[in-house]
Amino acid sequence: MQRGIISAQTRDYRNGVNKFFTMAIRCGHHLQNSSNSILVKAKKLYFQSDMIEAGGRVWLNTTKFVKQYFRLPGWERDSCRRQRLFRRKC
């Protein structure tokens, strides 16, 4: 089973610092609940697993204070959906 690595840089504008994290998912795997969220360095910046849909698509979000920039090698934007939806190249 192919795996996709999601590399993310989150910018916390309150503190003016960058945070990095990675997450690996299987192509086509659907994580079903938020218990699989990743906590970034105790700053309470979450990547919610419910953003991952069947087919390996990933929803990216922003919060009021945090804007997230994602570099997704091996991924592509899903042109027929919103810009923040990425699809794994399987």
Z-matrix of the N, CA and C atoms (Angstrom, degrees):
N
C 1 1.465
C 2 1.526 1 109.17
N 3 1.306 2 114.67 1 128.42
C 4 1.462 3 118.84 2 178.51
C 5 1.524 4 110.03 3 -68.47
N 6 1.309 5 115.17 4 149.74
C 7 1.461 6 119.76 5 176.75
C 8 1.525 7 108.48 6 -124.07
N 9 1.317 8 114.89 7 143.18
C 10 1.454 9 119.73 8 175.97
C 11 1.508 10 109.40 9 -109.79
N 12 1.295 11 116.67 10 136.77
C 13 1.467 12 120.73 11 177.32
C 14 1.522 13 107.84 12 -102.99
N 15 1.290 14 115.50 13 122.33
C 16 1.457 15 120.98 14 177.02
C 17 1.519 16 107.68 15 -97.01
N 18 1.332 17 116.90 16 115.30
C 19 1.460 18 121.17 17 176.29
C 20 1.518 19 108.22 18 -104.77
N 21 1.299 20 116.72 19 126.40
C 22 1.456 21 120.35 20 -175.27
C 23 1.509 22 111.13 21 -129.40
N 24 1.315 23 114.70 22 143.24
C 25 1.458 24 121.21 23 169.83
C 26 1.515 25 106.85 24 -116.97
N 27 1.308 26 117.43 25 121.05
C 28 1.453 27 120.88 26 177.84
C 29 1.517 28 108.99 27 -107.01
N 30 1.304 29 115.29 28 136.79
C 31 1.459 30 121.30 29 179.90
C 32 1.523 31 108.59 30 -109.41
N 33 1.312 32 115.68 31 121.44
C 34 1.458 33 120.68 32 177.60
C 35 1.531 34 107.47 33 -98.86
N 36 1.321 35 116.19 34 104.46
C 37 1.461 36 119.50 35 -174.36
C 38 1.522 37 112.83 36 -72.81
N 39 1.329 38 116.19 37 -17.70
C 40 1.467 39 117.71 38 176.25
C 41 1.513 40 110.75 39 -68.55
N 42 1.347 41 115.91 40 -36.34
C 43 1.455 42 120.06 41 -176.74
C 44 1.522 43 112.70 42 -107.99
N 45 1.337 44 116.53 43 -10.13
C 46 1.451 45 119.72 44 178.81
C 47 1.513 46 113.93 45 67.08
N 48 1.340 47 116.24 46 32.97
C 49 1.457 48 119.28 47 -177.97
C 50 1.524 49 109.67 48 -125.35
N 51 1.325 50 115.65 49 157.16
C 52 1.451 51 121.95 50 177.65
C 53 1.524 52 109.79 51 -103.85
N 54 1.330 53 115.70 52 143.18
C 55 1.459 54 121.36 53 176.34
C 56 1.528 55 107.59 54 -124.18
N 57 1.303 56 115.59 55 148.25
C 58 1.458 57 120.30 56 -179.90
C 59 1.528 58 109.56 57 -125.75
N 60 1.316 59 115.99 58 143.22
C 61 1.455 60 118.99 59 170.29
C 62 1.520 61 108.84 60 -154.21
N 63 1.313 62 115.80 61 161.12
C 64 1.456 63 120.72 62 177.24
C 65 1.523 64 108.18 63 -130.59
N 66 1.319 65 115.48 64 156.55
C 67 1.449 66 121.34 65 178.56
C 68 1.515 67 107.69 66 -147.28
N 69 1.307 68 116.59 67 136.06
C 70 1.457 69 120.56 68 178.74
C 71 1.521 70 109.51 69 -106.98
N 72 1.334 71 116.77 70 132.71
C 73 1.456 72 119.99 71 175.34
C 74 1.510 73 109.06 72 -131.30
N 75 1.310 74 116.10 73 151.78
C 76 1.448 75 120.45 74 176.01
C 77 1.517 76 109.14 75 -81.20
N 78 1.308 77 115.09 76 141.18
C 79 1.458 78 119.65 77 179.70
C 80 1.526 79 109.28 78 -61.94
N 81 1.324 80 116.35 79 127.04
C 82 1.449 81 120.58 80 -179.35
C 83 1.514 82 114.42 81 83.99
N 84 1.328 83 117.11 82 -2.62
C 85 1.454 84 120.30 83 -178.91
C 86 1.525 85 109.40 84 -83.11
N 87 1.310 86 116.15 85 141.27
C 88 1.460 87 120.50 86 -178.61
C 89 1.522 88 108.76 87 -118.79
N 90 1.320 89 116.86 88 108.66
C 91 1.461 90 120.91 89 173.83
C 92 1.525 91 107.12 90 -78.34
N 93 1.314 92 116.37 91 128.82
C 94 1.455 93 118.99 92 -165.08
C 95 1.517 94 115.52 93 -101.09
N 96 1.314 95 118.47 94 -13.23
C 97 1.457 96 116.78 95 -178.81
C 98 1.515 97 111.20 96 -142.39
N 99 1.322 98 115.39 97 163.67
C 100 1.454 99 120.74 98 -173.19
C 101 1.515 100 112.59 99 -78.17
N 102 1.338 101 117.97 100 1.31
C 103 1.461 102 118.75 101 177.08
C 104 1.524 103 110.93 102 -68.24
N 105 1.332 104 117.06 103 -13.83
C 106 1.454 105 121.13 104 177.44
C 107 1.528 106 112.34 105 -92.92
N 108 1.331 107 116.60 106 13.63
C 109 1.456 108 120.08 107 179.28
C 110 1.521 109 110.56 108 -62.98
N 111 1.301 110 115.39 109 152.80
C 112 1.462 111 120.57 110 177.44
C 113 1.525 112 108.64 111 -107.47
N 114 1.311 113 115.70 112 127.15
C 115 1.462 114 120.91 113 177.37
C 116 1.521 115 108.59 114 -93.70
N 117 1.308 116 116.38 115 126.44
C 118 1.454 117 121.17 116 -176.10
C 119 1.519 118 110.11 117 -95.67
N 120 1.306 119 115.47 118 102.62
C 121 1.463 120 122.90 119 170.73
C 122 1.522 121 113.67 120 49.03
N 123 1.338 122 115.57 121 43.04
C 124 1.461 123 121.89 122 174.40
C 125 1.521 124 112.78 123 58.71
N 126 1.320 125 117.88 124 18.19
C 127 1.461 126 120.83 125 178.13
C 128 1.518 127 111.43 126 -93.67
N 129 1.353 128 115.94 127 1.70
C 130 1.448 129 121.55 128 179.62
C 131 1.536 130 112.04 129 59.44
N 132 1.324 131 114.78 130 41.71
C 133 1.458 132 120.45 131 170.43
C 134 1.516 133 105.93 132 -105.02
N 135 1.313 134 116.92 133 115.87
C 136 1.456 135 119.63 134 -171.05
C 137 1.530 136 111.74 135 -109.97
N 138 1.329 137 114.05 136 140.96
C 139 1.460 138 120.50 137 166.29
C 140 1.518 139 105.27 138 -105.19
N 141 1.324 140 116.90 139 105.18
C 142 1.452 141 120.84 140 -172.75
C 143 1.519 142 110.61 141 -79.23
N 144 1.325 143 115.30 142 133.71
C 145 1.454 144 119.25 143 -178.61
C 146 1.521 145 112.12 144 -67.21
N 147 1.337 146 117.90 145 -20.04
C 148 1.455 147 118.18 146 179.38
C 149 1.527 148 112.24 147 -74.15
N 150 1.351 149 116.82 148 -1.23
C 151 1.464 150 119.53 149 171.47
C 152 1.522 151 111.02 150 -80.55
N 153 1.341 152 116.91 151 -10.51
C 154 1.456 153 120.05 152 -178.64
C 155 1.519 154 108.25 153 -94.86
N 156 1.317 155 116.70 154 119.20
C 157 1.453 156 121.10 155 -176.98
C 158 1.519 157 110.11 156 -103.81
N 159 1.330 158 115.47 157 166.89
C 160 1.456 159 120.32 158 174.97
C 161 1.521 160 109.57 159 -57.79
N 162 1.320 161 116.59 160 143.11
C 163 1.458 162 120.98 161 -176.68
C 164 1.510 163 112.42 162 92.47
N 165 1.329 164 117.39 163 0.16
C 166 1.449 165 120.08 164 177.02
C 167 1.512 166 114.06 165 82.90
N 168 1.346 167 117.48 166 12.44
C 169 1.463 168 118.92 167 176.79
C 170 1.518 169 109.20 168 -76.51
N 171 1.306 170 115.69 169 147.50
C 172 1.462 171 120.43 170 -175.35
C 173 1.521 172 109.16 171 -128.88
N 174 1.320 173 115.81 172 124.59
C 175 1.459 174 120.46 173 173.36
C 176 1.528 175 108.90 174 -88.40
N 177 1.328 176 115.63 175 131.35
C 178 1.465 177 120.57 176 177.38
C 179 1.525 178 107.38 177 -109.93
N 180 1.319 179 115.28 178 140.97
C 181 1.457 180 116.87 179 -177.67
C 182 1.518 181 111.50 180 -125.37
N 183 1.303 182 114.77 181 167.54
C 184 1.465 183 120.97 182 170.30
C 185 1.520 184 107.09 183 -125.16
N 186 1.310 185 116.21 184 152.94
C 187 1.456 186 120.67 185 174.21
C 188 1.523 187 107.98 186 -110.11
N 189 1.307 188 115.48 187 -178.66
C 190 1.459 189 119.88 188 -177.93
C 191 1.523 190 111.47 189 -61.42
N 192 1.325 191 116.86 190 -37.10
C 193 1.461 192 120.30 191 -174.16
C 194 1.520 193 113.78 192 -107.97
N 195 1.321 194 117.03 193 -13.13
C 196 1.453 195 119.66 194 -171.91
C 197 1.519 196 109.69 195 -122.37
N 198 1.308 197 115.80 196 126.43
C 199 1.451 198 119.98 197 173.08
C 200 1.518 199 107.34 198 -109.55
N 201 1.325 200 116.51 199 132.57
C 202 1.452 201 119.97 200 -172.93
C 203 1.518 202 109.79 201 -108.76
N 204 1.331 203 115.46 202 133.13
C 205 1.452 204 122.06 203 177.68
C 206 1.524 205 107.92 204 -112.95
N 207 1.322 206 116.86 205 124.81
C 208 1.458 207 120.36 206 -174.02
C 209 1.515 208 110.72 207 -115.61
N 210 1.342 209 115.24 208 132.59
C 211 1.450 210 121.82 209 172.40
C 212 1.521 211 105.99 210 -113.19
N 213 1.311 212 116.63 211 116.88
C 214 1.450 213 120.31 212 -170.47
C 215 1.519 214 110.59 213 -122.00
N 216 1.333 215 118.69 214 83.96
C 217 1.456 216 120.72 215 177.39
C 218 1.524 217 110.21 216 -62.00
N 219 1.316 218 116.32 217 131.69
C 220 1.450 219 119.64 218 -179.62
C 221 1.520 220 113.54 219 84.28
N 222 1.344 221 116.23 220 1.03
C 223 1.457 222 120.49 221 177.10
C 224 1.514 223 108.84 222 -112.08
N 225 1.316 224 116.19 223 162.49
C 226 1.456 225 120.65 224 176.03
C 227 1.521 226 108.69 225 -140.42
N 228 1.331 227 114.85 226 156.40
C 229 1.461 228 118.74 227 176.67
C 230 1.528 229 109.61 228 -70.17
N 231 1.309 230 115.13 229 142.74
C 232 1.454 231 120.03 230 174.65
C 233 1.527 232 106.79 231 -85.27
N 234 1.332 233 116.49 232 102.15
C 235 1.462 234 120.46 233 -169.63
C 236 1.528 235 112.81 234 -68.91
N 237 1.335 236 116.82 235 -20.19
C 238 1.460 237 118.54 236 -177.48
C 239 1.521 238 111.99 237 -90.69
N 240 1.329 239 117.20 238 -0.27
C 241 1.460 240 120.47 239 178.24
C 242 1.529 241 108.45 240 -122.43
N 243 1.324 242 115.97 241 -169.76
C 244 1.461 243 118.76 242 179.16
C 245 1.519 244 110.73 243 -63.38
N 246 1.307 245 116.06 244 157.00
C 247 1.460 246 121.19 245 -175.48
C 248 1.518 247 113.00 246 -61.41
N 249 1.314 248 117.28 247 -24.30
C 250 1.462 249 119.56 248 -175.30
C 251 1.524 250 112.29 249 -85.61
N 252 1.326 251 116.55 250 2.51
C 253 1.464 252 119.00 251 179.02
C 254 1.521 253 109.43 252 -97.87
N 255 1.321 254 115.81 253 123.54
C 256 1.450 255 121.43 254 179.92
C 257 1.518 256 109.57 255 -112.23
N 258 1.317 257 115.75 256 149.63
C 259 1.451 258 120.53 257 -179.96
C 260 1.519 259 109.30 258 -123.89
N 261 1.333 260 115.85 259 136.41
C 262 1.464 261 120.80 260 178.10
C 263 1.517 262 109.17 261 -71.42
N 264 1.339 263 115.95 262 134.92
C 265 1.462 264 121.00 263 174.65
C 266 1.520 265 108.38 264 -81.98
N 267 1.333 266 117.83 265 97.78
C 268 1.456 267 121.29 266 -177.06
C 269 1.529 268 109.85 267 -91.69
